[in-house]
């Protein structure tokens, strides 16, 4: 009877999992799945509430955007978003970003504690400024986003 080869014990589970995933071709798909986890960190909480990754196929990331004004804004930012995503992923995973109009569920995005530390209430003058500046914006969603951005900016600047 032939001798069987000597087995090397114990082997780390992480090593076995990595070998299995690479063997099945799933390691690359797992790295692509990281996009959904890091999306709010890469693009910020305000953007993450208005745009979400939908799918990635052959390096093309499709992102659903809540409205036309936000889609226009994001068109100018796709190169930067691609660079930030690939940098965070540690490899050239995203080759292209395609923006599509779609429904984006508004969920709470975690805001780091240090950015939420100092918040000053708005004065009546600041509230009047926000109202006057936002009055000319016709799109309700864009107006609301502008108001929230101004409020957050003024609350943090004191």
C-alpha positions in Angstrom: 0.0 0.0 0.0 1.5 3.4 -1.0 2.1 6.0 1.7 -0.1 9.1 1.6 1.6 12.5 1.6 2.2 14.1 4.9 -0.5 16.7 5.8 0.4 20.0 7.2 -1.7 20.8 10.3 -3.0 23.2 11.4 -3.7 25.5 8.5 -5.3 28.9 9.2 -8.9 29.1 8.1 -8.3 32.4 6.4 -5.7 30.8 4.1 -8.1 28.0 3.2 -10.9 30.5 2.5 -8.6 32.6 0.3 -7.5 29.6 -1.7 -11.1 28.4 -2.1 -12.3 31.8 -3.2 -9.4 32.3 -5.7 -10.0 28.8 -7.0 -13.7 29.5 -7.6 -13.0 32.9 -9.1 -14.9 34.7 -6.3 -12.0 36.7 -4.8 -12.5 39.5 -7.4 -16.3 39.5 -6.8 -15.8 39.9 -3.1 -13.5 42.9 -3.7 -16.2 44.4 -6.0 -18.8 43.9 -3.2 -16.7 46.1 -0.9 -18.0 49.1 -3.0 -21.3 49.0 -1.2 -19.6 49.0 2.2 -17.2 51.9 1.5 -19.6 54.0 -0.7 -20.6 56.5 2.1 -17.0 56.9 3.2 -15.7 57.6 -0.3 -18.4 60.0 -1.4 -19.7 61.5 1.8 -23.0 61.2 3.6 -24.9 63.8 1.6 -24.0 62.2 -1.7 -24.6 58.6 -0.4 -28.2 59.6 0.4 -28.7 60.7 -3.2 -26.7 58.1 -5.2 -26.2 54.4 -4.7 -24.2 51.8 -6.5 -26.6 49.3 -8.2 -24.3 46.8 -9.9 -20.8 46.3 -11.2 -20.2 44.2 -14.4 -16.8 43.9 -16.0 -15.5 47.0 -14.2 -18.5 49.2 -15.1 -20.1 50.5 -12.0 -23.8 51.6 -12.4 -24.9 54.2 -9.9 -28.6 55.1 -9.3 -29.1 58.8 -8.8 -32.2 60.4 -7.2 -32.7 63.4 -9.5 -31.5 65.1 -12.6 -29.7 68.0 -10.8 -27.7 65.5 -8.7 -26.9 63.4 -11.9 -25.6 66.6 -13.5 -23.5 67.3 -10.5 -22.1 63.8 -10.3 -21.2 63.7 -14.0 -18.4 66.2 -13.2 -17.3 64.0 -10.3 -17.1 60.5 -11.9 -13.4 60.6 -12.4 -12.8 61.6 -8.8 -15.2 59.0 -7.5 -13.6 56.3 -9.6 -10.1 57.3 -8.3 -11.3 57.3 -4.7 -13.1 54.0 -5.0 -10.1 52.3 -6.6 -7.8 53.8 -4.0 -9.9 52.5 -1.2 -10.2 49.1 -2.8 -6.5 48.9 -3.3 -6.8 47.9 -7.0 -8.2 49.0 -10.3 -11.7 47.5 -9.9 -13.8 50.3 -11.3 -13.0 51.2 -14.9 -16.1 53.3 -15.6 -19.0 54.8 -13.7 -22.4 55.0 -15.4 -25.1 57.2 -13.9 -28.7 56.2 -14.2 -31.9 57.9 -12.9 -33.3 55.7 -10.2 -34.9 55.5 -6.8 -32.5 55.9 -3.9 -33.7 54.9 -0.5 -32.8 57.5 2.0 -31.2 55.7 4.9 -29.1 57.0 7.8 -25.5 57.1 6.9 -23.0 56.9 9.8 -21.4 60.3 10.4 -18.0 60.2 12.2 -18.3 61.5 15.8 -15.6 64.1 15.4 -17.5 65.8 12.6 -20.7 65.9 14.7 -19.0 67.3 17.8 -19.6 71.0 17.6 -23.0 72.2 16.4 -24.2 75.8 17.1 -27.9 76.6 16.7 -28.8 78.9 13.8 -29.5 82.6 14.5 -32.6 84.2 13.0 -30.2 86.1 10.6 -28.7 82.9 9.4 -32.1 81.3 8.9 -33.2 84.4 6.9 -30.0 84.1 4.8 -30.8 80.5 4.0 -34.4 81.3 3.0 -33.4 84.2 0.7 -30.6 82.2 -0.9 -32.8 79.1 -1.5 -35.9 81.0 -2.7 -34.8 81.0 -6.4 -34.2 77.2 -6.6 -37.3 75.7 -8.3 -36.6 72.0 -7.9 -37.9 71.0 -4.4 -35.3 68.2 -3.9 -32.4 70.4 -4.9 -33.8 73.3 -2.7 -34.1 71.0 0.3 -30.5 69.6 -0.3 -29.2 73.2 -0.6 -31.0 74.2 2.6 -29.6 71.2 4.5 -26.1 71.9 3.2 -26.3 75.6 4.2 -27.7 74.7 7.7 -25.0 72.1 8.3 -22.3 74.5 7.1 -23.5 77.4 9.3 -24.1 75.2 12.3 -20.6 73.9 12.2 -18.9 77.2 11.5 -20.6 78.8 14.5 
